[in-house]
Amino acid sequence: MPKGGYESIEMLRSVLFEYIDGYYNIKRLHSGLNYLNPVAFEALYYKNAG
């Protein structure tokens, strides 16, 4: 978080969305994907499909 906070709620929402959608959801392990992250699961899927 910036030292003085965020300029607006819209800025905070934008930063949170970027973190969750652009980093957290890509890196974290998902139990529904056999404890792989989405990128690794997709790579494994396409490797086995072809």
N, C-alpha and C positions, 0 to 999 in steps of 0.2 A: 504494500500500500504506500502511496506517496506520503511524504511527511505531512503535508497539509490536507490530506484527504483527497477525495475526488471532486471535480468541479460540479458534477451533477449525478443524479441517479442513473441517467442514460449512459454516462461514461463508466460508471461502476458496472452496470449490466454488460456493457460491451467488453470490458476487461474480463469479467467473470466468464462470459460466453467464450471468449478466445481461449481462456485457460481450460475450461471444461471440455469444449469441443475440439480444440486444437492440440491439447497436450494430455490432459488427464484421461480422457476416454481412449486415446490412442496407446498410451503407455501402460495403463493399469491392467492387471490380469482379471479376466472374466471367468467365473465358475461355469457359466453357460457355454464357454468356448474351451472347455477342458483346461482351464487355468493358463490360457495363452492370451496375449494381447491381440486386439483385432488385426493388426498388421501381420503378425506371425501366423494367425489362424487363416487369414486370407491367402497368404503365400503358400501355406501347407495345402490348402484346399485346391488351389490351381496347380500345384505341383502334382498332386495325386489325381487330378481330373484329366490331365493331359498325357 
